[in-house]
Amino acid sequence: MSVAEVRAALAEVAELTRTAGELAALARERIDAAVRVLAELSRQHPESLVPKGLAGAVDELDRGHGHLATALTAVGDLDARL
């Protein structure tokens, strides 16, 4: 595999990683919106309509987003060394 091929592969990995980060951020926004709606509806209900596991999902999304940022940095560093 040539350096040009490695660089092309790294560019693809970087693009896919950026896309994954954007999708993770979008998922987080949508979960936040759902929590707001469910919290508002909960005011008219005897118990909360917000699922307890939703907070854990948000934590996992945030953690995954951090890992994606780290991966993107590593890919950029590797590309810079080539």
C-alpha angles and dihedrals in degrees: 000000000000126000088250090055092048090050091050090051091048090050090054092047090049092050093048091047091051090049091050089051091050091050092048090052090049091050089051091051091050093048090050090051091049091050090052092051094045092046090052092049090047089066088071095044131073093236136029117278092199108105112238092226092060092083089055090050090053091050091051092049091050091048092048091048089054091050090050091052090051091049092050090052091049092050090050092049092050091049091050091054093054 
